[in-house]
């Protein structure tokens, strides 16, 4: 046994970690991020569900093991030899879970309204990396854990119960809040070093503040209504449906425009309608009503005016998103915006374009694409 332990302590991996101790946490964080980025695709797929549940469970267990290690709880046990890896494992699962959320959020073609959410995600997750020696800071550690937990349940609960609405989001937050506080309380009671380092009331206040902040962002439409995501959104000259396929005719973007598929300049023939096409990813069996809110910018009042709300129903399960479109006739020139909303008016994305009515201009780079 002693020989095996000595051999383990002198292993190549252990020597490598000691030699590169300064960079090991960030490498494990990136490793977890890359692993899930390459392997995850659909939140309702059995593999994805299994990986995320395994990550969340393993992260919770490792946090418990790590926080009790300072008290010598694992001395003279087989876990003692792995104590050096606990911080790295935590970083790996932080990276893995955060990358999963980025994968699912990045399905949306419109992130401009939700950029603030990603800023919070990046700040919380990379704070640990800028403060490399603070991985043992329990306030920071559990704050990041709670943020990860909240996002985990906000994805998982709608997938399992096949429903998504603000009430479900609140329930997801309450479940994650209860689980996090339960873990913190359990560690607090078991670990004298934790009791010496943190004030339970202060940490609880921080966690509840994060809970309230995320809810504020959600209800101010600064967080996408997960797990729904707008995959495709474009303005089109014509749409034909046949045999379950949508043939969409639209003006292709210029080559240097990489953030959308269509041209934002729409050359309009006054005798033709204007179409807006969207495809929305939703987990299997999840049903929702979707609204296309047509807005026109009044240059005189400098305000966006709502001209129409047109809705249609979707059912989840299609990998490339549930397709649908709306159109308007007798349209006027100027700046337009179509907001893609849930029936609760939570924002999935925004499709911006400018209607140009000029008899001397004709649409360029017209393409037909089947969705």
Buried (B, 14 or more C-beta within 10 A) or exposed (E): EEEEEEEEEEEEEBEEBEEEEEEBBBBBBBBBBEBBBEBBEBBBBEEBBEBBEEBBEBBBEBBBBBBBBBBEBBEEEEBBBBBBBBBBBBBBBBBBBBBBBBBBBEBBBBBEBBEEBBEBBEEBBBBBBEEBEBBBBBBBBBBBBBBBBBBBBBBBBBBEEBBBBBEBBBBBBEBBBEBBBEBBEEBBEBBBBBBEBBEBEEBBEBBEEBBEEBBEBBBEBBBBBBBBBBBBBBBBBBBEEEEEEBBBBBBBBEEEEEEBBBBBBBBBEEEEBBBBBBBBBBBBEBEBEBBBBBBBBEEEEEEBEEEEEBBBEBEBBBEEBBBBBBBBEEBEBEBBBBBBBBEBEBBBBBBBBBBEBEEEEEBEEBEEBEB
